């Protein structure tokens, strides 16, 4: 079933807080959004995600599980406990992209989501699900140009000339940040650096002027406004082959900060559901892992001295991260999530970052344990040294008391007792110092 769109996009943006801000949009916990008003999900959308917008399947009690239980609870925490997920289905909200020549393309914002990890301080992602409306204008920009323009973080003197959200013209220099400010209210300070995009577009019908589908998909992934054939050596080709996946008639390329899927026919409801419910969720899971690792890296750098007590707190949080977030097998019913996360980790260097942090934290923690053991050993040695002398002194003092000595005799015995206790302490210390 077609959904009357030329392309789909998901913008994954970093947010600053774990709670929605007050504004014109109403947010609902994901498991309470069915039938909620305003900006909730209709019952039809919940029961028929292939036929009804926003074409997103949410977990239900009677559903066949796609993700493993622990992964599902991380992405969709019941009751928004141990993490959170909020959703909003805005009414007739569109984003328009306008070129300098007057042509434009309009896309509908179908769904907004906020996903927060259960770890502290954790991280929150905003998900903006967009569908590009078809156009009958012959000079309108194509979906490849739109896929380039929708990701414009920092606009200079080139196209697009304007981005419009509803009736509001967004700040031309930082349109994505301004859009996130309008939709979510709390863009993260590193939003531009962490922006990730998932795209799906129909490869145009075969024309002599168009490059092959692989070149066109590469241009879509690498944010190029046109698919001009460029020099592409074997090294790049080998990497592209490793980063390419094939699912249900769609071909995807995980490259840079984008995953681009192309299909050879109209985008139907099944494609939209698969992209938004399964494939994108797998990528979101991988990005959550990456953000958690980068947060650990930042916290470790802020500690400075690796022997500070804060290292133990960081190591304890690391173990919690490994137990709740660091998973490689997301599903036992399909290999798709594992394949996507594996390619995302390869592209972002997630595995290398994990290995570095694992080694650093293990080294620092072991050093702290050795330091604590040295302190305890020194304390025990001191106890043996001074304790042995004290035992001798108290024993001799007791004997002196039994003999009821007095005067010079008592003074002499006390001196003897003190000398004997010191001698014993020195002897014990010399024995402890021996290798």
N, C-alpha and C positions, 0 to 999 in steps of 0.2 A: 504494500500500500504506500503510495507516494505521500509525502507530507508538504508538498508545494514549497520546496526550498532548493537552492543551488549549492549551498554549503553549510556546514555546521562548524562552530568554534566553541571552545571552552578556554576561557582565560582563568588561569590559576594565579591568584595574587596573594601576597603576604599581608595579613592584617595585624593590628597592634594590640588588640584585646580579645578576650574570650567571650565577651557578651555583646549582643547587638546594641546599637545606639538608637536612641529615640529619633524618630523622623517620620517621613510620609509613608514609608514601607513598614508593613507589619510582619514580624517574624514569629515562627512557630517551631517548637521542638519537632523533629522529623517524624516521630511516632504519634504526634497529636495533630498533624497538619491535615489529615483527611477530613473534609467537610468544614474545616475552620474558615472563618471569615474575619476580616478580608485577607486576600493574598494567600489562601490555603490551597489545598489540592482537592479537586473534585473526586467523587467516588469513581467516576469513569476513568480518570487519569490513574487511579490506584489499581483498578482491576484490569484495565486494558492499556498498558503502557505502549503497546505497538500501534494503537489507533488514535491515541489522544495525547495532546501536549500536556506536560513537557517531555513526553517520551522517556520517562525515567522510572525504573522499577525500584521500589523500596522493599526491604525485607519484610516478610509477613510470617505469621505462625504456621501457615499451611504451605509455604513456598519450598521448592526444592533449593537447598542452599548452594549458592555459587561459590562463595568464599568459605574457608574454614571458620569454625565458630569463633575462635579468638581474634581472627582478622575482621570478621563481620562485626564483632562487638567494639573493636577499635574504630572502625569506620562509621558504624551506626550504633553508638552506645545507648542501650535501653534507658529511657527516662533521663537521658543526658547526664548519666552518672559515669564517672571515670572517663571524662572527656565530654564532648558536646557536638551536636550537629543541629543547626537551625536552618530552616528553609523558608523561602518566600517566592510566590508566583505573582509577579506584578501584572497589573491589568494594562494591556495595550501600551507597553513601554518599548520604545524603539531607539536604536542608535543609527544615525546616518553619517555617511562618509561622503564628502563633496570634493571634487577636483576643481582645479582652477578654471577649467574650460566649462564649468557649469554642470557637468554630468555627475551623477551620484548613485549610490547604492544604499538601500535601507535594510536593516536587519532587526529582528524581533528578539528581545531579551525574554526567554521562556522561563528561566528559573535562576534563582540566586541561592547559594548555600554558604554556610559557615561551618568549617570543620576544625575542631580543636583536639590536640593530643591530650592524653590523661597525665602526662609527665609535667612536672614543675621545673622551670617556669613554663615549659611547653611552647607550642607555636600554633597559630591559627591561620588557616587558608580561607580565602574567599573564592567561590567558584561561580563564574558568570557564564551561563549557557546561552549561546546566541545562535539563531538560524537566519541565514541570508535569504531574503525574499527574491523570487525571480523577477525579471524585468523584461519588458517588450521593447525597450529602447535599443536601437541598433548600435548606438555609440556609447552605451553605458559601460562602465568598467567591468571586466570579467571577474570571476571568483578568485583567480590567482592574484590580481591586483588587490581585491578586497582582503584576502588572507594576509597580504603584506601590510595593508593600511591599518587593519584592525589591531595590529601589534605595535603601532607607532608609539614608542615610549617618549622619545625626545625629538620633537619635530624641528627641523631647521628650515631652510628655504625651499625644500622640495615638497612633493605631495604626500599625504592629502592636505588640502588647504584648510579644511574644517572638519571637526567631529562634533556631532550634535546628539545630545541625549535628551529625548523628548523634545521640549522646546528650548532647552538650554544649550548654548554654544559653549563647548568645553575649552578650557585654557589651551591655546594652540601649542605652547611650548611643551607642556606635560599633559597631554589629553588623557592618558590611562590613569594617572594619579588623580586627576580631577574627576573622572568617571567613578573611580573607587570611592572617592570622598563623597560623591552624591549618592551612591548606592549603599555603601556600608558605613561611612562616617569615620573610619579609623584606618587609613592606609599606613602601612609600616614604613619606617624611614628608608628601608632598603628595598622598597617595592620594585623599583625599576630593575635592580640587579637580579631579583629572584623571580621575575615574571616568567611563567611557563605557559605554553599554548598547545592545545590539542585541536587539530583541524581535520575535517573530512570534506572532500569536494569531489564532484563528478568530473572526471576527465572529459574534456570537450570532445565531441564527435571528430573523427579523423579528418583532418584537413592538411593540405600540403604545407601550409604556413606554420603548422604546429610541430614542435619537437615530439619525440617519443614520450610515452607516459612516464618512464623512469626519470627523464630529464625534467619533465613538468612537475613531478612529485618532489624532486630534489629542490626545485625552485620554490615550491610551496613550503617545504620544511626550512629552507635557508633564508626565508623572508626576502624573496626577490619579486619585484613587480612584473617581471617578464621572464620567460623561460628561454632566453637565448643560450644556445649551446656554447659552453666554454671548455677550455682545456681541462681535462679530468683524467689525471694519471692513474696508474694501476693501484698505487697505494690507497688513494681515495676510494677507488672502486672496490677494493677488498673490504675496506671498513664499511662502506655502504651496504655491501652484500651481508655482512655480519649484523648490521643494524636494521635489516629489512625483515618484516614479518608478513604472513599471509593468513587472513582469517575470513571465512565465510564470504569469499568473493571480493574482499577489500584487501588492499596492499598498504602496509604502513611502513614508515621510515622514522626511526628515533634518532634525531640528529640535533646537536646543539641544545637549545632551549625550546624545542618544538618536536611534537610527534605529528606527522602528517599522513592521513589515510586518503587513498584515492579509490574510486569505484568507476566501473565502465558503464553505468546506467544511472537512472534516477535514484536519489537517496530516499529509501522508503522508511517506514516506521520501525522495521526490524533493525536496519542499520543505525538509526538514531538511538533506539533503545540499547543496542549493544555498545555503541560508543559511549553513551552517557552513564549507563548502569554498570558496565563491566570493564571495558578497556580503559576508560578514563579513571575509574576508581582504582584500578591497579596502579596507574601512574601516580595518582594522588598518594597512594600508600608509599610508593617509592620516594616521592618528594618529601613526605613527612619524615621518613627515615633520614633523608639527606639533611633536612633542616635541623633535626635533633642532633645529628653528628656535628654540624657546623656550630650549634649552640654549645655543645661540649667543648669544641675546640676553642671557642671564645672564652668560656669560663676557665678553661685550663690556662690560657694565656694570661687572664686577669689575676690568677693566683700568684704568678710570678715564682716565688720560692717553692719548689716541688716538695719541700719537707714541712710545709705549713699544715696545720690540722685540717684545713679546708679540703685537702686532697682526699681524706677519708670520706668526707661527705660527698665529694664528686664521684668517688669510686662506688659508693653505695647507690647513687643515682644512676651510674653506668650499669650496674647490675639490674636495676629496675628497667632500664631501657632495653637491655638484652632480653629480659623476660617478657616484656609487653609489646615491643615495637620491632625488634630486629628479627624478622622472620623472612625466610627465603621461599618457603612453600606456602603460597596463599590459598591454594585450592587443591583438593584431591579429585575433583570431578572434571577438571580441564587443566591443560598445561599453559593456557593463554596468559594468566596473570604472572606466572613465574617467568615466562619468556619476555614479557614486557618489562618487568622489574629488572631482570638481568641486563637487558639492553640499556635501560635507563641508568642503572648503576655503572655500567661500562662507560657511558657517555659523560656522566657527571663525576666519575672518579670516586664513587661512594665506597667501594670496597677498599681502595687505597687509604682513604681517610679513616675508615673503621680500623684497619690494621695498624695505622699510626697511633690512633688514640688507644687502642687495646694495649699495644706495647708500652706506650708512655705511662698509662695509668697503672699497669701491672708493675712496671719498674719503680715508679714513685711510691706505690703502696708497699711493695716489698722493702724498699729502703726505709720507709717509715716504721715498718714492723721490726726491721733489724735495729733501728735506732731505739725503739721502745724496749727491745730485748736487751740491748746494751745498758740502758738505764736501769732496767730491772736487775741485771746481773751485777752492776755496780752497787746497787742498793743492797742486794743480798750479800755481797762481799763485805760491805761496810757493817752489815748486821753481824756477820761472822767474826769480824775483827774486834769490833767494840763489844759485842755480846760475850765473846770468850773472856775478855778482860774483866767485864762486869761480873761474870760468873765466878771467876777466881777471887775477885775482890770481896764479893758478898760471902763466899765460902770461908775465906780466911777471917773475915770480920766476925762471922758466927763462931769460929773456933776461938778467937781472941776473947769473945764474950763468955764462952764456956769456962776459960781459965781464970776469969775474974782478975786479970792483971790490972795494975794501977801505976800511976806515976810514969817514970822513965821506961819501965818495962812495956807499958801499954803503948807509949809513943813509938818505941822501937818496933813493936809488932805491927803497928799501923803502917810504918814506913816500909817494913818488909812486905806487907800485903799489897801496898800500892806498887812497889817495884815488881813484885811477882805478877800482878795483873798487867802492867805495861809490857813486861817481858813476854808474857803469853800472847798479848795482842800483836806485838812485833813478829813473833814466831808464826802466828796464823797468817799475817799479811804476807810474810816471805813465802810461805807455802802456797798461798793463792796466786802469787805473782809468778811462780815457777811455770815454765811452758809444759 
